[in-house]
Each structure stands twice: as structure tokens, then as C-alpha cells.
Amino acid sequence: MRYSADEIAKVVDGRLVGDNTVVSGGVYTDSREVTPESLYIARVGEHADGHDYLDSAVERGAVAAIVTREDAGPQNLTKIVVKDATKALGLLAQAHLKKLREAGDIDVVGITGSVGKTTTKDLTAGILRAFAPTVAPVSSFNNEVGMPLTVLRADENTRYLVLEMGASGPGHLQYLAKIASPDIAVELAVGKAHLGGFGSVPALAHAKAELVEGLAKGGTAILNRDDPNVRDMQSLAKGAVLFFSAAGKSDAEVRAVNVKLDDSSCATFDLEAGDVLKKVKLGLVGRHQVSNALAAISVCLTLGLDPQKIVETLNSLRAQSPHRMSVTRARGITIIDDSYNANPDSMKAGLEVLGKLGENGARRIAVLGVMLELGKSSTSLHREVGRLADEARVDVLITVGEGAQPIGEPLVGKADIYHFESAEEAGAKLRDLVQAGDFVFLKGSNGSGVWKIADEFLA
């Protein structure tokens, strides 16, 4: 990336203060990540004010900064003063992508859904990297900050830009799609995540459909045929539509048949896509990964890539992002770590894996954190997770965080149940209880801190 401070100021509707320096490095909102010749964006967040770290950013090499307070930081630092630093970040990313599209070939893939976004992003990017230079988010950078930062990492050599797009309220995907209108929009599922921000599943479906509506001219919508709410988004697509189906529905262009799970709970299936007939053997745990894999395959086929190489690359991939359905065996204990985040649908998928892997009679321990942002349905949805834990024959249940207690209700008299308000307390109890031969499943919303327990056990 190479822009003068004056160019940046014009793009973000800002006022330049200081020298018209050239930014030839990256763009950062975290001063600890700043590199030489870069641009630092001083956002005011929930827990920190980026203006407090301007000196640190300059020490690490920032040559300019986007700020909302002109008097903050070093007075000799080139500053671009704006009203809203986060919106300025989005405007800069939008202009950068426009410039890349005008200069050459770059295909943008946008992926959304209540579950599976990060895994599908990882699979899609993993396959595409085997064909050409590809940029994708680190971990789960999918909001109004993380997604633009990912766009700004792309350069004139980037052939594929894979973006994960999240939404916790109406209009969020519309905003992200305006910054980076996708050539391919992938809709995975409409579940019950973030219901508190939407009010109802129909409202959530409407919000998720914003990505399809935001497709670039001539773009393709890739839709999950197995989800009725996603299927109905077909009517909103202005261009081509391609369906995928993990249930093998015959009217889906890309589908899986003869799905089986091996002893490690990894899926194998026959891929059918027109004349393409291939055997897929996933290195990811859980039947639910079939749908994520089909979405990634659909993207690559839409881009006209070689089916044989697509499948060979896919079969070689393993879990990439941390805390997403990884299975680790250490000290005689099997840790199933899916603790990055949680909603009712992903809880179900994870508990099914626990039930499958624990079929040898070993003790099953579930450490389940509260699922946040579920609104008025929170209690009943947590209780439903408890019923799923019962079906998975959980022997020991540890719940974490206020609001998680209803998970234990269906297991009263059937399992040993413990509840703690903090991850630290829950982790201490787990250490006291666990023994060789146990299968331990860790999952919860990021705010529950269950991921901290996973980090401790996997250290």
C-alpha cells in the first residue's frame, strides 16, 4: 500500500495537519502491531482510547495517524483529523479495493452465517492459496474494524480476497458489503446467534440477506440449500445462484452423498457437482464440517478452478484458527476445543462430536459457557443445550457464567453438575476432576472465558 497523506485525507473526508508524508507500510488500529512507514488509526473503543497510544505507534514506525483529536500525541506527527475514525477506516478500505479492481484481476469472496464462517473462510482461503496469492482474515476479523483491515492487506499481487462478514444487528452486513462488495457471496446458515440484536429468526434472516443484496454486478450467490431461510434468499440475488447441500438434495448443484464419520469423527463423502465426482476425506472434526467444505468447494468451482486440485488441497487441510473444533490428546486426556464462541447451533454440533468420540465408554466432561446475545429466548435455549448434553451422555457438566445454569436442568440426577461464575473457578474444578481417559469438550461465548481454560490445558 502506498498513499500520500493528502490522498488519504481526501478519501476519508478528513483534514490534513502536518506534512504530506507517504504511507508505504500497513494500516493498524493496535499500536503494538505498527510497522515502519505505516498508518495508525486512533479509534476510541469500549475499553481503550487509541489516542493514548499515539506516542507508542510513532516509536514503532507510524508516519501518519487518523485521529479525532488534533491535539493528541506528538505535535510533529502527520495527522488526518476526522469525525469518526472507524468510518474513516471503512472509507479507506473501500477506496483501496476500488483501486485494486481498476488495476487488475481480483475476486472478492464474502462469507456470512450464524455458524461456520471462520472455518469456511479458512477452508476457502486454504484452497485458493494453492492456485494464486490470497488474502484472508486473521482469526475471526469480521466486523467494521477487522474486515476493512483485511481489505487493506491486499495489494496488486492479490488474486483472491476472502472476507468473513459478521453481523450482530440489522444494517451491519449492508455496511460491510458497501466497503467490499463481493463477487461471490456465501450464505451458510441462519441460526439463533445474536438473537438479542435482531429480535427474531426472520429478522436475522433478513439481515443476513444483506450480503446477497450487496453483491457486485455480475456476482454469484452461493446458498445453503439445506437451510430454508437461506434457500429463500435466491429471490434477492440479482445474478447467478448456486446451491450446495450436505444432505445431498438433488436440486443443489454441489452436494455430498454417502456421508460417513470415521473413528476420529472426521467426515468422508462423495462430492457430486455436475460432471465432477470426487471422494472427499476431511481432516476436520464433526459432520457439520461437510456443509462448510461444500461452501468452500462451491466458491472454487464458481471461480473456474480445477476440481481435482480443489479436492486434493481440501483433503490436506486441518483446523487453522484457534479454538475451533480442534481435537488434542495430551496426558491421556482428549480435549475437544471449540471454545472461541458459541450459539445453540454450534453447541449442538460440538456435543454431537463429544457423544461420538466418547463411545468407547470413557467419561465425558462438558465445560459449557454462557451463550450471550440471545435475548428473551436465552433461558429456553440454554435449557435446550442441556437436553443435547443429555443426548450426548455427558457424565460431568461444568457451566460457566451468569445465565448458563439452565443448561444443567435436564441433567439433574443424570450427571455431576457444577456451576461457576468465572472461567478461573471452572478451570480449577476441571483440573481437580479430570483424569486419564476422559474426553473434555470446551465451548462458550467468547465473553464466558472458556477459551482461557482451553489455553491452560493445551499449554
Secondary structure, 3 states (H helix, E strand, C coil): CCEEHHHHHHHCCCEEECCCCEECCCEECCHHHCCCCEEEECCECCCCEHHHHHHHHHHCCEEEEEECCCCCCCCCCEEEECCCHHHHHHHHHHHHHHHHHHHCCCEEEEEECCCCHHHHHHHHHHHHCCCCCEECCCCCCCCCCHHHHHHCCCCCCCCEEEEECCCCCCCHHHHHHHHCCCCEEEECCCCCCCHHHHCCHHHHHHHHCHHHHCCCCCCEEEEECCCHHHHHHHHHCCCEEEEEECCCCCCCCEEEEEEEECCCCEEEEEEEECCEEEEEEEEEECCCHHHHHHHHHHHHHHCCCCHHHHHHHHHHCCCCCCCCCEEEEECCEEEEECCCCCCHHHHHHHHHHHHHHCCCCCCEEEEEECCCCCHHHHHHHHHHHHHHHHHCCCCEEEEECCCCHHHHHHHCCCCEEEEECCHHHHHHHHHHHCCCCCEEEEECCHHHCHHHHHHHHHC
